[in-house]
Structure formats: structure tokens, C-alpha cells
Amino acid sequence: MKRRDLIRYLEDHGCEFFREGSKHTVYVNRAVGKSTTIPRHREINEHLARRICKDLDVPQP
């Protein structure tokens, strides 16, 4: 999955950008009070994308 597609999907489900690190981006879902990091790679494998969604209580893509 492309990183930009995953970020667009998360933002459509209520998550928002929190901060930028050197190797990761942190996104939060304030509705449920959870956060997770997204690596700054162009491609994110499907297993990791599902794990990020699970961390943020977002339905699987």
C-alpha cells in the first residue's frame, strides 16, 4: 500500500497528524485516545497497514 493512500484513509476515518519525526510520522485518533507511528517509506506492507489501523481503532482497509 502506498503511504499517501494509507494516510488519506486514516484522515478520512478521523485520525489527524500529530508530529513528524526523522523516520516516522505520528498520527492520533483523538476520539478514542490512541496514537501510532507510520514509517516514512513509500510502500507500507499490508500487514503493517492493518496493524496501524488496529492501533488507531480504524476499520481495516
mmCIF file of the N, C-alpha and C atoms, coordinates in Angstrom:
data_MODEL
# 
_entry.id   MODEL 
# 
loop_
_atom_site.group_PDB 
_atom_site.id 
_atom_site.type_symbol 
_atom_site.label_atom_id 
_atom_site.label_alt_id 
_atom_site.label_comp_id 
_atom_site.label_asym_id 
_atom_site.label_entity_id 
_atom_site.label_seq_id 
_atom_site.pdbx_PDB_ins_code 
_atom_site.Cartn_x 
_atom_site.Cartn_y 
_atom_site.Cartn_z 
_atom_site.occupancy 
_atom_site.B_iso_or_equiv 
_atom_site.pdbx_formal_charge 
_atom_site.auth_seq_id 
_atom_site.auth_comp_id 
_atom_site.auth_asym_id 
_atom_site.auth_atom_id 
_atom_site.pdbx_PDB_model_num 
ATOM 1   N N  . MET A 1 1  ? 0.846   -1.171 0.000  1.00 0.00 ? 1  MET A N  1 
ATOM 2   C CA . MET A 1 1  ? 0.000   0.000  0.000  1.00 0.00 ? 1  MET A CA 1 
ATOM 3   C C  . MET A 1 1  ? 0.893   1.236  0.000  1.00 0.00 ? 1  MET A C  1 
ATOM 4   N N  . LYS A 1 2  ? 0.528   2.225  -0.760 1.00 0.00 ? 2  LYS A N  1 
ATOM 5   C CA . LYS A 1 2  ? 1.279   3.473  -0.790 1.00 0.00 ? 2  LYS A CA 1 
ATOM 6   C C  . LYS A 1 2  ? 1.048   4.234  0.520  1.00 0.00 ? 2  LYS A C  1 
ATOM 7   N N  . ARG A 1 3  ? 2.077   4.881  1.000  1.00 0.00 ? 3  ARG A N  1 
ATOM 8   C CA . ARG A 1 3  ? 1.998   5.629  2.258  1.00 0.00 ? 3  ARG A CA 1 
ATOM 9   C C  . ARG A 1 3  ? 0.953   6.727  2.187  1.00 0.00 ? 3  ARG A C  1 
ATOM 10  N N  . ARG A 1 4  ? 0.916   7.449  1.082  1.00 0.00 ? 4  ARG A N  1 
ATOM 11  C CA . ARG A 1 4  ? -0.049  8.547  0.964  1.00 0.00 ? 4  ARG A CA 1 
ATOM 12  C C  . ARG A 1 4  ? -1.488  8.035  0.944  1.00 0.00 ? 4  ARG A C  1 
ATOM 13  N N  . ASP A 1 5  ? -1.714  6.840  0.385  1.00 0.00 ? 5  ASP A N  1 
ATOM 14  C CA . ASP A 1 5  ? -3.058  6.256  0.389  1.00 0.00 ? 5  ASP A CA 1 
ATOM 15  C C  . ASP A 1 5  ? -3.475  5.865  1.801  1.00 0.00 ? 5  ASP A C  1 
ATOM 16  N N  . LEU A 1 6  ? -2.545  5.321  2.576  1.00 0.00 ? 6  LEU A N  1 
ATOM 17  C CA . LEU A 1 6  ? -2.836  4.959  3.961  1.00 0.00 ? 6  LEU A CA 1 
ATOM 18  C C  . LEU A 1 6  ? -3.153  6.205  4.780  1.00 0.00 ? 6  LEU A C  1 
ATOM 19  N N  . ILE A 1 7  ? -2.367  7.261  4.616  1.00 0.00 ? 7  ILE A N  1 
ATOM 20  C CA . ILE A 1 7  ? -2.607  8.495  5.364  1.00 0.00 ? 7  ILE A CA 1 
ATOM 21  C C  . ILE A 1 7  ? -3.957  9.101  4.990  1.00 0.00 ? 7  ILE A C  1 
ATOM 22  N N  . ARG A 1 8  ? -4.288  9.098  3.728  1.00 0.00 ? 8  ARG A N  1 
ATOM 23  C CA . ARG A 1 8  ? -5.584  9.613  3.282  1.00 0.00 ? 8  ARG A CA 1 
ATOM 24  C C  . ARG A 1 8  ? -6.719  8.788  3.895  1.00 0.00 ? 8  ARG A C  1 
ATOM 25  N N  . TYR A 1 9  ? -6.553  7.470  3.941  1.00 0.00 ? 9  TYR A N  1 
ATOM 26  C CA . TYR A 1 9  ? -7.552  6.583  4.532  1.00 0.00 ? 9  TYR A CA 1 
ATOM 27  C C  . TYR A 1 9  ? -7.731  6.883  6.024  1.00 0.00 ? 9  TYR A C  1 
ATOM 28  N N  . LEU A 1 10 ? -6.619  7.052  6.745  1.00 0.00 ? 10 LEU A N  1 
ATOM 29  C CA . LEU A 1 10 ? -6.696  7.347  8.178  1.00 0.00 ? 10 LEU A CA 1 
ATOM 30  C C  . LEU A 1 10 ? -7.375  8.686  8.429  1.00 0.00 ? 10 LEU A C  1 
ATOM 31  N N  . GLU A 1 11 ? -7.035  9.689  7.639  1.00 0.00 ? 11 GLU A N  1 
ATOM 32  C CA . GLU A 1 11 ? -7.640  11.010 7.824  1.00 0.00 ? 11 GLU A CA 1 
ATOM 33  C C  . GLU A 1 11 ? -9.127  10.989 7.512  1.00 0.00 ? 11 GLU A C  1 
ATOM 34  N N  . ASP A 1 12 ? -9.539  10.185 6.558  1.00 0.00 ? 12 ASP A N  1 
ATOM 35  C CA . ASP A 1 12 ? -10.965 10.041 6.248  1.00 0.00 ? 12 ASP A CA 1 
ATOM 36  C C  . ASP A 1 12 ? -11.732 9.397  7.393  1.00 0.00 ? 12 ASP A C  1 
ATOM 37  N N  . HIS A 1 13 ? -11.032 8.652  8.247  1.00 0.00 ? 13 HIS A N  1 
ATOM 38  C CA . HIS A 1 13 ? -11.666 7.983  9.380  1.00 0.00 ? 13 HIS A CA 1 
ATOM 39  C C  . HIS A 1 13 ? -11.398 8.692  10.711 1.00 0.00 ? 13 HIS A C  1 
ATOM 40  N N  . GLY A 1 14 ? -11.070 9.964  10.671 1.00 0.00 ? 14 GLY A N  1 
ATOM 41  C CA . GLY A 1 14 ? -10.994 10.764 11.883 1.00 0.00 ? 14 GLY A CA 1 
ATOM 42  C C  . GLY A 1 14 ? -9.630  10.893 12.533 1.00 0.00 ? 14 GLY A C  1 
ATOM 43  N N  . CYS A 1 15 ? -8.601  10.332 11.954 1.00 0.00 ? 15 CYS A N  1 
ATOM 44  C CA . CYS A 1 15 ? -7.264  10.458 12.533 1.00 0.00 ? 15 CYS A CA 1 
ATOM 45  C C  . CYS A 1 15 ? -6.625  11.748 12.030 1.00 0.00 ? 15 CYS A C  1 
ATOM 46  N N  . GLU A 1 16 ? -5.685  12.266 12.799 1.00 0.00 ? 16 GLU A N  1 
ATOM 47  C CA . GLU A 1 16 ? -5.030  13.502 12.385 1.00 0.00 ? 16 GLU A CA 1 
ATOM 48  C C  . GLU A 1 16 ? -3.537  13.461 12.693 1.00 0.00 ? 16 GLU A C  1 
ATOM 49  N N  . PHE A 1 17 ? -2.817  14.246 11.922 1.00 0.00 ? 17 PHE A N  1 
ATOM 50  C CA . PHE A 1 17 ? -1.373  14.375 12.069 1.00 0.00 ? 17 PHE A CA 1 
ATOM 51  C C  . PHE A 1 17 ? -1.055  14.960 13.431 1.00 0.00 ? 17 PHE A C  1 
ATOM 52  N N  . PHE A 1 18 ? -0.055  14.378 14.129 1.00 0.00 ? 18 PHE A N  1 
ATOM 53  C CA . PHE A 1 18 ? 0.351   14.898 15.432 1.00 0.00 ? 18 PHE A CA 1 
ATOM 54  C C  . PHE A 1 18 ? 1.731   15.545 15.360 1.00 0.00 ? 18 PHE A C  1 
ATOM 55  N N  . ARG A 1 19 ? 2.728   14.783 14.879 1.00 0.00 ? 19 ARG A N  1 
ATOM 56  C CA . ARG A 1 19 ? 4.067   15.345 14.739 1.00 0.00 ? 19 ARG A CA 1 
ATOM 57  C C  . ARG A 1 19 ? 4.875   14.518 13.746 1.00 0.00 ? 19 ARG A C  1 
ATOM 58  N N  . GLU A 1 20 ? 5.955   15.116 13.294 1.00 0.00 ? 20 GLU A N  1 
ATOM 59  C CA . GLU A 1 20 ? 6.851   14.485 12.323 1.00 0.00 ? 20 GLU A CA 1 
ATOM 60  C C  . GLU A 1 20 ? 8.180   14.198 13.002 1.00 0.00 ? 20 GLU A C  1 
ATOM 61  N N  . GLY A 1 21 ? 8.665   12.979 12.849 1.00 0.00 ? 21 GLY A N  1 
ATOM 62  C CA . GLY A 1 21 ? 9.985   12.619 13.346 1.00 0.00 ? 21 GLY A CA 1 
ATOM 63  C C  . GLY A 1 21 ? 10.929  12.475 12.172 1.00 0.00 ? 21 GLY A C  1 
ATOM 64  N N  . SER A 1 22 ? 12.140  12.029 12.424 1.00 0.00 ? 22 SER A N  1 
ATOM 65  C CA . SER A 1 22 ? 13.088  11.886 11.318 1.00 0.00 ? 22 SER A CA 1 
ATOM 66  C C  . SER A 1 22 ? 12.780  10.656 10.475 1.00 0.00 ? 22 SER A C  1 
ATOM 67  N N  . LYS A 1 23 ? 12.263  9.601  11.097 1.00 0.00 ? 23 LYS A N  1 
ATOM 68  C CA . LYS A 1 23 ? 11.982  8.370  10.363 1.00 0.00 ? 23 LYS A CA 1 
ATOM 69  C C  . LYS A 1 23 ? 10.525  7.943  10.430 1.00 0.00 ? 23 LYS A C  1 
ATOM 70  N N  . HIS A 1 24 ? 9.717   8.604  11.266 1.00 0.00 ? 24 HIS A N  1 
ATOM 71  C CA . HIS A 1 24 ? 8.321   8.231  11.430 1.00 0.00 ? 24 HIS A CA 1 
ATOM 72  C C  . HIS A 1 24 ? 7.441   9.470  11.499 1.00 0.00 ? 24 HIS A C  1 
ATOM 73  N N  . THR A 1 25 ? 6.167   9.281  11.205 1.00 0.00 ? 25 THR A N  1 
ATOM 74  C CA . THR A 1 25 ? 5.151   10.300 11.384 1.00 0.00 ? 25 THR A CA 1 
ATOM 75  C C  . THR A 1 25 ? 4.173   9.767  12.423 1.00 0.00 ? 25 THR A C  1 
ATOM 76  N N  . VAL A 1 26 ? 3.769   10.598 13.353 1.00 0.00 ? 26 VAL A N  1 
ATOM 77  C CA . VAL A 1 26 ? 2.853   10.167 14.401 1.00 0.00 ? 26 VAL A CA 1 
ATOM 78  C C  . VAL A 1 26 ? 1.457   10.679 14.076 1.00 0.00 ? 26 VAL A C  1 
ATOM 79  N N  . TYR A 1 27 ? 0.493   9.751  14.077 1.00 0.00 ? 27 TYR A N  1 
ATOM 80  C CA . TYR A 1 27 ? -0.910  10.090 13.870 1.00 0.00 ? 27 TYR A CA 1 
ATOM 81  C C  . TYR A 1 27 ? -1.692  9.706  15.108 1.00 0.00 ? 27 TYR A C  1 
ATOM 82  N N  . VAL A 1 28 ? -2.745  10.469 15.419 1.00 0.00 ? 28 VAL A N  1 
ATOM 83  C CA . VAL A 1 28 ? -3.571  10.199 16.589 1.00 0.00 ? 28 VAL A CA 1 
ATOM 84  C C  . VAL A 1 28 ? -5.037  10.119 16.178 1.00 0.00 ? 28 VAL A C  1 
ATOM 85  N N  . ASN A 1 29 ? -5.771  9.337  16.950 1.00 0.00 ? 29 ASN A N  1 
ATOM 86  C CA . ASN A 1 29 ? -7.226  9.286  16.833 1.00 0.00 ? 29 ASN A CA 1 
ATOM 87  C C  . ASN A 1 29 ? -7.745  9.806  18.160 1.00 0.00 ? 29 ASN A C  1 
ATOM 88  N N  . ARG A 1 30 ? -8.063  11.072 18.195 1.00 0.00 ? 30 ARG A N  1 
ATOM 89  C CA . ARG A 1 30 ? -8.451  11.716 19.454 1.00 0.00 ? 30 ARG A CA 1 
ATOM 90  C C  . ARG A 1 30 ? -9.787  11.209 19.986 1.00 0.00 ? 30 ARG A C  1 
ATOM 91  N N  . ALA A 1 31 ? -10.640 10.677 19.133 1.00 0.00 ? 31 ALA A N  1 
ATOM 92  C CA . ALA A 1 31 ? -11.938 10.166 19.568 1.00 0.00 ? 31 ALA A CA 1 
ATOM 93  C C  . ALA A 1 31 ? -11.785 8.988  20.526 1.00 0.00 ? 31 ALA A C  1 
ATOM 94  N N  . VAL A 1 32 ? -10.770 8.174  20.315 1.00 0.00 ? 32 VAL A N  1 
ATOM 95  C CA . VAL A 1 32 ? -10.546 7.018  21.186 1.00 0.00 ? 32 VAL A CA 1 
ATOM 96  C C  . VAL A 1 32 ? -9.278  7.158  22.016 1.00 0.00 ? 32 VAL A C  1 
ATOM 97  N N  . GLY A 1 33 ? -8.523  8.231  21.801 1.00 0.00 ? 33 GLY A N  1 
ATOM 98  C CA . GLY A 1 33 ? -7.329  8.496  22.599 1.00 0.00 ? 33 GLY A CA 1 
ATOM 99  C C  . GLY A 1 33 ? -6.155  7.576  22.297 1.00 0.00 ? 33 GLY A C  1 
ATOM 100 N N  . LYS A 1 34 ? -5.956  7.234  21.026 1.00 0.00 ? 34 LYS A N  1 
ATOM 101 C CA . LYS A 1 34 ? -4.858  6.346  20.661 1.00 0.00 ? 34 LYS A CA 1 
ATOM 102 C C  . LYS A 1 34 ? -3.968  7.003  19.625 1.00 0.00 ? 34 LYS A C  1 
ATOM 103 N N  . SER A 1 35 ? -2.703  6.568  19.603 1.00 0.00 ? 35 SER A N  1 
ATOM 104 C CA . SER A 1 35 ? -1.764  7.097  18.626 1.00 0.00 ? 35 SER A CA 1 
ATOM 105 C C  . SER A 1 35 ? -0.871  5.968  18.118 1.00 0.00 ? 35 SER A C  1 
ATOM 106 N N  . THR A 1 36 ? -0.245  6.201  16.970 1.00 0.00 ? 36 THR A N  1 
ATOM 107 C CA . THR A 1 36 ? 0.684   5.240  16.402 1.00 0.00 ? 36 THR A CA 1 
ATOM 108 C C  . THR A 1 36 ? 1.631   5.952  15.452 1.00 0.00 ? 36 THR A C  1 
ATOM 109 N N  . THR A 1 37 ? 2.702   5.261  15.087 1.00 0.00 ? 37 THR A N  1 
ATOM 110 C CA . THR A 1 37 ? 3.669   5.842  14.157 1.00 0.00 ? 37 THR A CA 1 
ATOM 111 C C  . THR A 1 37 ? 3.538   5.175  12.796 1.00 0.00 ? 37 THR A C  1 
ATOM 112 N N  . ILE A 1 38 ? 3.821   5.959  11.759 1.00 0.00 ? 38 ILE A N  1 
ATOM 113 C CA . ILE A 1 38 ? 3.809   5.477  10.390 1.00 0.00 ? 38 ILE A CA 1 
ATOM 114 C C  . ILE A 1 38 ? 5.203   5.710  9.829  1.00 0.00 ? 38 ILE A C  1 
ATOM 115 N N  . PRO A 1 39 ? 5.871   4.660  9.362  1.00 0.00 ? 39 PRO A N  1 
ATOM 116 C CA . PRO A 1 39 ? 7.219   4.845  8.825  1.00 0.00 ? 39 PRO A CA 1 
ATOM 117 C C  . PRO A 1 39 ? 7.195   5.698  7.562  1.00 0.00 ? 39 PRO A C  1 
ATOM 118 N N  . ARG A 1 40 ? 8.291   6.374  7.298  1.00 0.00 ? 40 ARG A N  1 
ATOM 119 C CA . ARG A 1 40 ? 8.360   7.265  6.147  1.00 0.00 ? 40 ARG A CA 1 
ATOM 120 C C  . ARG A 1 40 ? 8.969   6.539  4.945  1.00 0.00 ? 40 ARG A C  1 
ATOM 121 N N  . HIS A 1 41 ? 8.316   5.442  4.543  1.00 0.00 ? 41 HIS A N  1 
ATOM 122 C CA . HIS A 1 41 ? 8.678   4.693  3.346  1.00 0.00 ? 41 HIS A CA 1 
ATOM 123 C C  . HIS A 1 41 ? 7.572   4.910  2.326  1.00 0.00 ? 41 HIS A C  1 
ATOM 124 N N  . ARG A 1 42 ? 7.904   4.845  1.056  1.00 0.00 ? 42 ARG A N  1 
ATOM 125 C CA . ARG A 1 42 ? 6.873   5.000  0.020  1.00 0.00 ? 42 ARG A CA 1 
ATOM 126 C C  . ARG A 1 42 ? 5.860   3.869  0.065  1.00 0.00 ? 42 ARG A C  1 
ATOM 127 N N  . GLU A 1 43 ? 6.344   2.661  0.278  1.00 0.00 ? 43 GLU A N  1 
ATOM 128 C CA . GLU A 1 43 ? 5.481   1.484  0.341  1.00 0.00 ? 43 GLU A CA 1 
ATOM 129 C C  . GLU A 1 43 ? 5.414   0.971  1.777  1.00 0.00 ? 43 GLU A C  1 
ATOM 130 N N  . ILE A 1 44 ? 4.204   0.665  2.222  1.00 0.00 ? 44 ILE A N  1 
ATOM 131 C CA . ILE A 1 44 ? 3.987   0.070  3.539  1.00 0.00 ? 44 ILE A CA 1 
ATOM 132 C C  . ILE A 1 44 ? 3.296   -1.259 3.289  1.00 0.00 ? 44 ILE A C  1 
ATOM 133 N N  . ASN A 1 45 ? 3.868   -2.356 3.799  1.00 0.00 ? 45 ASN A N  1 
ATOM 134 C CA . ASN A 1 45 ? 3.271   -3.657 3.501  1.00 0.00 ? 45 ASN A CA 1 
ATOM 135 C C  . ASN A 1 45 ? 1.899   -3.786 4.159  1.00 0.00 ? 45 ASN A C  1 
ATOM 136 N N  . GLU A 1 46 ? 1.104   -4.702 3.634  1.00 0.00 ? 46 GLU A N  1 
ATOM 137 C CA . GLU A 1 46 ? -0.292  -4.847 4.062  1.00 0.00 ? 46 GLU A CA 1 
ATOM 138 C C  . GLU A 1 46 ? -0.416  -5.217 5.532  1.00 0.00 ? 46 GLU A C  1 
ATOM 139 N N  . HIS A 1 47 ? 0.484   -6.045 6.025  1.00 0.00 ? 47 HIS A N  1 
ATOM 140 C CA . HIS A 1 47 ? 0.427   -6.436 7.436  1.00 0.00 ? 47 HIS A CA 1 
ATOM 141 C C  . HIS A 1 47 ? 0.618   -5.221 8.340  1.00 0.00 ? 47 HIS A C  1 
ATOM 142 N N  . LEU A 1 48 ? 1.579   -4.382 8.021  1.00 0.00 ? 48 LEU A N  1 
ATOM 143 C CA . LEU A 1 48 ? 1.828   -3.187 8.822  1.00 0.00 ? 48 LEU A CA 1 
ATOM 144 C C  . LEU A 1 48 ? 0.665   -2.199 8.710  1.00 0.00 ? 48 LEU A C  1 
ATOM 145 N N  . ALA A 1 49 ? 0.075   -2.068 7.530  1.00 0.00 ? 49 ALA A N  1 
ATOM 146 C CA . ALA A 1 49 ? -1.068  -1.169 7.355  1.00 0.00 ? 49 ALA A CA 1 
ATOM 147 C C  . ALA A 1 49 ? -2.248  -1.627 8.216  1.00 0.00 ? 49 ALA A C  1 
ATOM 148 N N  . ARG A 1 50 ? -2.487  -2.941 8.270  1.00 0.00 ? 50 ARG A N  1 
ATOM 149 C CA . ARG A 1 50 ? -3.565  -3.460 9.121  1.00 0.00 ? 50 ARG A CA 1 
ATOM 150 C C  . ARG A 1 50 ? -3.260  -3.206 10.592 1.00 0.00 ? 50 ARG A C  1 
ATOM 151 N N  . ARG A 1 51 ? -1.990  -3.340 10.985 1.00 0.00 ? 51 ARG A N  1 
ATOM 152 C CA . ARG A 1 51 ? -1.593  -3.109 12.379 1.00 0.00 ? 51 ARG A CA 1 
ATOM 153 C C  . ARG A 1 51 ? -1.770  -1.638 12.768 1.00 0.00 ? 51 ARG A C  1 
ATOM 154 N N  . ILE A 1 52 ? -1.429  -0.725 11.861 1.00 0.00 ? 52 ILE A N  1 
ATOM 155 C CA . ILE A 1 52 ? -1.604  0.707  12.120 1.00 0.00 ? 52 ILE A CA 1 
ATOM 156 C C  . ILE A 1 52 ? -3.078  1.018  12.313 1.00 0.00 ? 52 ILE A C  1 
ATOM 157 N N  . CYS A 1 53 ? -3.932  0.463  11.467 1.00 0.00 ? 53 CYS A N  1 
ATOM 158 C CA . CYS A 1 53 ? -5.375  0.684  11.597 1.00 0.00 ? 53 CYS A CA 1 
ATOM 159 C C  . CYS A 1 53 ? -5.901  0.113  12.911 1.00 0.00 ? 53 CYS A C  1 
ATOM 160 N N  . LYS A 1 54 ? -5.403  -1.056 13.289 1.00 0.00 ? 54 LYS A N  1 
ATOM 161 C CA . LYS A 1 54 ? -5.831  -1.663 14.558 1.00 0.00 ? 54 LYS A CA 1 
ATOM 162 C C  . LYS A 1 54 ? -5.401  -0.794 15.733 1.00 0.00 ? 54 LYS A C  1 
ATOM 163 N N  . ASP A 1 55 ? -4.183  -0.257 15.695 1.00 0.00 ? 55 ASP A N  1 
ATOM 164 C CA . ASP A 1 55 ? -3.687  0.616  16.758 1.00 0.00 ? 55 ASP A CA 1 
ATOM 165 C C  . ASP A 1 55 ? -4.549  1.841  16.938 1.00 0.00 ? 55 ASP A C  1 
ATOM 166 N N  . LEU A 1 56 ? -5.122  2.351  15.839 1.00 0.00 ? 56 LEU A N  1 
ATOM 167 C CA . LEU A 1 56 ? -5.918  3.577  15.883 1.00 0.00 ? 56 LEU A CA 1 
ATOM 168 C C  . LEU A 1 56 ? -7.419  3.314  15.946 1.00 0.00 ? 56 LEU A C  1 
ATOM 169 N N  . ASP A 1 57 ? -7.838  2.064  16.091 1.00 0.00 ? 57 ASP A N  1 
ATOM 170 C CA . ASP A 1 57 ? -9.262  1.677  16.098 1.00 0.00 ? 57 ASP A CA 1 
ATOM 171 C C  . ASP A 1 57 ? -9.996  2.156  14.857 1.00 0.00 ? 57 ASP A C  1 
ATOM 172 N N  . VAL A 1 58 ? -9.390  1.917  13.698 1.00 0.00 ? 58 VAL A N  1 
ATOM 173 C CA . VAL A 1 58 ? -9.968  2.261  12.410 1.00 0.00 ? 58 VAL A CA 1 
ATOM 174 C C  . VAL A 1 58 ? -10.265 0.959  11.692 1.00 0.00 ? 58 VAL A C  1 
ATOM 175 N N  . PRO A 1 59 ? -11.373 0.864  10.927 1.00 0.00 ? 59 PRO A N  1 
ATOM 176 C CA . PRO A 1 59 ? -11.645 -0.379 10.177 1.00 0.00 ? 59 PRO A CA 1 
ATOM 177 C C  . PRO A 1 59 ? -10.516 -0.721 9.217  1.00 0.00 ? 59 PRO A C  1 
ATOM 178 N N  . GLN A 1 60 ? -10.333 -1.999 8.953  1.00 0.00 ? 60 GLN A N  1 
ATOM 179 C CA . GLN A 1 60 ? -9.266  -2.443 8.058  1.00 0.00 ? 60 GLN A CA 1 
ATOM 180 C C  . GLN A 1 60 ? -9.497  -1.929 6.635  1.00 0.00 ? 60 GLN A C  1 
ATOM 181 N N  . PRO A 1 61 ? -8.441  -1.521 5.933  1.00 0.00 ? 61 PRO A N  1 
ATOM 182 C CA . PRO A 1 61 ? -8.614  -1.034 4.548  1.00 0.00 ? 61 PRO A CA 1 
ATOM 183 C C  . PRO A 1 61 ? -8.884  -2.175 3.582  1.00 0.00 ? 61 PRO A C  1 
# 
